[in-house]
Amino acid sequence: MSSKHRAIGVEDFIVPWVKKVKLYNTNHIMYAWNHPSVDRLMSNENFHPPSEHVVNSVVEAARKGNLYPQDGMSLREKLAKLDNLKAEQVFIANGSLEVIDVITRIFISPGDEAIIPFPTYPMYELRVTLAGGTVQIISPKKDLTYDVNKVLEHINRKTRLLFLVNPNNPIGNVLPENDLIRVLDTGIPTVVDEAYYELEDEPRSMSFLLRLYPNLIIVRTMSKAWGIAGFRIGYSLASDRITDYLNRMRITCSIGTVNMAAAISALDTIDYFHKQNTETKELRKELGEELDKIGGIHVFPSSGNFMLIDLGALGINAEEVVSYLLQNNIQVRLMNRPELGPGFFRVTIGNREQNKRFLHKFREFLSEK
Ligand SMILES: Cc1ncc(COP(=O)(O)O)c(C=O)c1O
């Protein structure tokens, strides 16, 4: 029978959980690429460009572009040293987004459930849905921190995975250690995404708990404090056993030579890393102090390279400020999530000039209201 006579079309063969998701919208990133003069305060990028050492290593690596990349063991060894772990406990992939996807696929099969306390980074829900799983969204406490009692109450026979973020995006708050321990004690595989942990005033990773909890998986990225988002390097820290399963699931040779060179040379220039993070933290403090002087708004204290602002008490819809700023060449991020009110937006910490321009235009917007 020729295909044109078939009663069903090719799309009918697509698995239902892929059909039901919408393509993740990256228009905000494309807008910034298409308008190079815009202040990119929307995606929690590091405003520091890569060091000269990183750039030179990348150029050198590009000369070997005809060859298949190495297996990543030298990068895994360097990352392991940061936390006094073994290379066998480090899994690397193309950005922590891919790490999150691979973790999801080793635990979730159609019909399984993952628990995700909100508000948080939207990608966990997407990856779980794409693996055929469903998510249990846990609403937060009044102050938008995780409601751990509620998380524990929702664990059931179908629960296969739990996602926590520390510090959380978009709130910026740090997860109390006791809360994490209560969750880990359930034995459910638990991801703690530490995308921003290096930016805490006193960085404190939960990786020390790996010795006690084989169900803990720490996820990290080199896109934020390490400042190489464009090179897409993320990693996880877990037991050797879990890491072995992650490696089985990973696409072979998925990290290119150039990306690996960027990561290794960034790790080799630790002074540059410390210098840029000290500056980001200073600028966060300065921006926070300036924002705190503005009456009527609520600014969430943040341990990341961003700040969440709520204009709800002024009765202002954040869409207005986001578009006002964009008209003035400043791109921030609307946080139009159901668990947050209409007044929420997030601004990434930029360099001093960018932060000044943002403050100036934000105050101007408020004074015109
Ligand atoms: C909490 C969190 N996890 C993961 C990521 C993704 O990072 P990567 O660039 O490593 O994919 C982000 C990016 O904004 C994030 O905020």
The ligand as an SDF file (V2000), in Angstrom:
LIG
                    3D

 16 16  0  0  0  0  0  0  0  0999 V2000
   18.9320   26.5210   37.7740 C   0  0  0  0  0  0  0  0  0  0  0  0
   19.5160   26.3500   36.4130 C   0  0  0  0  0  0  0  0  0  0  0  0
   19.9330   25.1490   36.0180 N   0  0  0  0  0  0  0  0  0  0  0  0
   20.4630   24.9520   34.8030 C   0  0  0  0  0  0  0  0  0  0  0  0
   20.5760   25.9990   33.8950 C   0  0  0  0  0  0  0  0  0  0  0  0
   21.1020   25.7050   32.5170 C   0  0  0  0  0  0  0  0  0  0  0  0
   22.4530   25.8710   32.4340 O   0  0  0  0  0  0  0  0  0  0  0  0
   23.3230   25.3100   31.2530 P   0  0  0  0  0  0  0  0  0  0  0  0
   23.7770   26.5010   30.4920 O   0  0  0  0  0  0  0  0  0  0  0  0
   24.4360   24.5840   31.9140 O   0  0  0  0  0  0  0  0  0  0  0  0
   22.5010   24.3800   30.4120 O   0  0  0  0  0  0  0  0  0  0  0  0
   20.1520   27.2780   34.2500 C   0  0  0  0  0  0  0  0  0  0  0  0
   20.2520   28.3830   33.2910 C   0  0  0  0  0  0  0  0  0  0  0  0
   19.7550   29.4570   33.4430 O   0  0  0  0  0  0  0  0  0  0  0  0
   19.6040   27.4550   35.5420 C   0  0  0  0  0  0  0  0  0  0  0  0
   19.1510   28.6450   35.9480 O   0  0  0  0  0  0  0  0  0  0  0  0
  1  2  1  0
  2  3  1  0
  2 15  2  0
  3  4  2  0
  4  5  1  0
  5  6  1  0
  5 12  2  0
  6  7  1  0
  7  8  1  0
  8  9  2  0
  8 10  1  0
  8 11  1  0
 12 13  1  0
 12 15  1  0
 13 14  2  0
 15 16  1  0
M  END
$$$$
